[in-house]
Amino acid sequence: MAAFILACSVIFLLQFFISYCRSLIAASVREPLSQEVQEVTGMTRAATEEEFARVVQLLQLCPERPEERGEISLIRAYFRILGVIRSTLARIIPSVERWASAERGQCTHFVAVVLGRRIAFSRNLFAQQMSG
Amino acid sequence: MPGLFGYIVWIVSCLLEAGVVVCAVKKKALRPYLFLNLYMAAELFASVSRYNILHQYGLSSLQYRYFYYYSDALLTIFLYLALTSLFSSVFSEMHAEKLVKFGAVFLLCATAAFSYAVVYQSQARLLTHFVNELSQNLYFVGLVLTYVLWAAVLKLRETRTRLIQLILSLGVYFSLFAASYALGNLYPSADSVLQFLPPLYGCFLPAAWAYAFWRIPEDARLAPSRLAVIR
């Protein structure tokens, strides 16, 4: 009984976790990247998974907004899990590889949108300091 | 006594649990999600009580163990009620609340009876074993019910983003706990390692719910078919 519960729980966990992360990303997918972010990241077309690490590095250079800390950690974990899925499951089911790459691209887009918000936040902070 | 890590996790989870209720009050989500908030308040109360008993009797005392497992079983039942309220919310337009409540009470009693029947066969340490078995089975039934609820969300094309996030995070939480209890039952010798995990991922649910109440407006909408892993 316990072995059956364990196997089912792991399968359900993967499904719920992926759907939850997608629900976090969903709102940002429709949000276009600002001109500033495109210039800073060099992203002119749809975001790709290869750009993820670079965008995260840029993100870490900007002052952090506390409410985004959890989101970013979760999306980074999701990005890694997708990597694991791609290097294991995709060898058996080839269509998974395309899906995982597209998902990782959306993770990059999400992080780029957050980068745009952080740039705007820093600019506001700077403007407030200058006026004060 | 738990180490520094244990205390940090305990403080963080208490703050997050209180944070859920505060966020719900601030965003006027207390009444629409009353049972979810009641569960969080009960979690906070249980956490503070556990801390008191831990300091009075110690980590390895019988009193602490009994209190821990019994309060956990009670909290699972509370969470079960919270899940039922989410069912009612999703099925509200179909006016099927009474049927949902009857089904939930029936399943709860059936799970308790099944757990008792399983444990009755091994008379040694009947009560503690029963509570452990009941928790594992309740978490699993909760997980299956959350999956059914998620399927209903997809089928009925429920679009409320906040409700969707509350359900999905509950699914993650139930899966983690069901897996953890099942692992504990499969490998009792690994209990010393596994006991650190539940408090850690116990932080996930309050964090996700606080986020949903604070950051997601009630009128935010989302196409659930975009989130499904299997279409």
Interface residues (C-beta under 8 A of the other chain):
Chain A: M1 A2 A3 I5 L6 C8 S9 V10 F12 L13 L14 Q15 F16 F17 I18 S19 Y20 R22 S23 L24 A26 A27 E67 G70 E71
Chain B: V118 Q136 F140 L143 V144 T146 Y147 W150 T161 I164 Q165 L168 S169 G171 V172 F174 S175 L176 A178 A179 Y181 A182 L183 N185 L186 A207 A208 Y211 W214 R215 A220 L222 R226 L227 A228 V229 I230
